[in-house]
């Protein structure tokens, strides 16, 4: 009999809150840059003693960035 707690999900789950390492991978920014930028855009969330970064706030800020020169043509 399988343990229901170890049952694999059939669909991927994207976490809402990212660690600093997760935010670094998600944004392709370095540690200092991601910390500074996430603070500027209001994506920093404290959960207990942990500092997490809100992926939805990051996505919204990325959507508002100016398009690259090639995309304007």
Order of alpha helices (4+ residues) and beta strands (2+ residues): beta-alpha-alpha-beta-beta-alpha-alpha
